[in-house]
Structure formats: structure tokens, C-alpha cells
Amino acid sequence: MKIIKKAQAGSFESSDILVLVEPLNDNSGRKIEIDSTVMKEYGDSIKALINKYLDLHKIQNIHLIAKDKGALDPTILARVETALKRASQQ
């Protein structure tokens, strides 16, 4: 999957996550920023979950910002998937 434009999914409501993605220049790798109300407890887990999804779909050269308000894993994955599909125009 190739990211070709900016996109977002989700909201900043309680128990949700807002995911924003944008393409980076070739060979830039990944830049992931996470801001969460549960960062101390689950920040590493959220980042690992997002990276696992990006690895699965072989996505590189992306800037991803996640603003979390306590979303569960299925919600995080759904928002990441939706943002990526919008950004790749799938």
C-alpha cells in the first residue's frame, strides 16, 4: 500500500482515537507520534500495534500521528486501517 495523500480517521472523543497520516519522501521510513491519556500504561503497546499493522501491509515513508483517548485495540486498528485506505485512495 502506498500513501499518496493526507488523511484521517476517528475522533477525539472518549474511548476513541484520532489517526492522521501523510506521505513522506521515499526512503524516509516511518515517523510515528502518539499522544495518549494512557501513555504511561499503554503507549508502548499502542505503538507496537500500529507498527505491526504497518509491517503487515509493508507501509513505509509515512508520518502517522495518533491522538488517543483510551481506545481499545480493535478501535485503534480500525482507525489506522481507515486512515491508510483513505490516504492510499483504496
C-alpha positions in Angstrom: 0.0 0.0 0.0 1.4 3.4 -1.0 0.4 6.5 0.9 -0.2 9.3 -1.6 -2.1 12.0 0.3 -3.0 13.2 3.8 -6.0 11.5 5.5 -7.5 11.0 8.9 -10.0 8.7 10.7 -11.6 8.7 14.1 -12.4 11.4 16.6 -11.1 12.9 19.8 -14.0 11.6 21.9 -13.6 9.4 24.9 -12.7 5.8 24.1 -11.7 6.7 20.5 -8.5 7.7 18.7 -7.8 10.2 16.0 -5.3 9.0 13.4 -3.7 11.3 10.9 -1.4 10.1 8.2 0.6 11.8 5.5 3.2 10.6 3.0 6.9 11.2 3.5 9.6 11.3 0.8 11.0 8.0 -0.4 13.4 6.2 1.9 12.3 8.4 4.9 11.0 5.4 6.9 8.3 5.9 9.5 7.6 8.7 11.9 5.1 7.8 14.5 3.8 10.2 17.1 1.5 9.1 19.9 -0.3 11.3 22.4 -2.5 9.3 24.8 -4.3 9.8 28.0 -3.0 6.3 29.0 0.5 6.9 27.6 2.4 5.6 30.7 0.4 2.4 30.8 -0.2 1.6 27.1 1.9 3.9 25.0 4.4 1.2 24.0 1.6 -1.3 23.3 -0.2 1.2 21.1 3.0 2.0 19.1 3.7 -1.8 18.7 0.2 -2.4 17.5 0.4 0.3 14.9 3.9 -0.8 13.7 2.7 -4.4 13.5 -0.1 -3.3 11.2 2.2 -1.2 9.1 4.7 -4.1 8.8 1.9 -6.4 7.8 1.0 -4.1 4.9 4.6 -3.2 4.1 4.0 0.5 4.6 7.0 2.8 4.8 7.6 6.5 4.2 4.7 7.6 6.4 4.1 10.2 9.1 1.4 8.9 11.5 0.0 10.9 14.4 -2.3 9.2 16.9 -4.2 11.2 19.5 -5.7 8.6 21.8 -8.4 8.9 24.4 -8.4 5.4 25.7 -9.3 3.4 22.6 -9.2 -0.4 22.7 -7.0 -2.3 20.2 -9.9 -3.1 17.7 -10.7 0.6 17.6 -7.1 1.6 17.1 -6.7 -0.9 14.2 -10.0 0.2 12.6 -8.9 3.9 12.7 -5.4 3.1 11.4 -6.9 1.0 8.6 -9.4 3.6 7.6 -6.9 6.4 7.5 -4.5 4.4 5.5 -7.1 3.4 2.9 -8.2 7.0 2.6 -4.6 8.1 2.2 -3.9 5.5 -0.5 -7.3 6.1 -2.2 -8.4 2.5 -1.9 
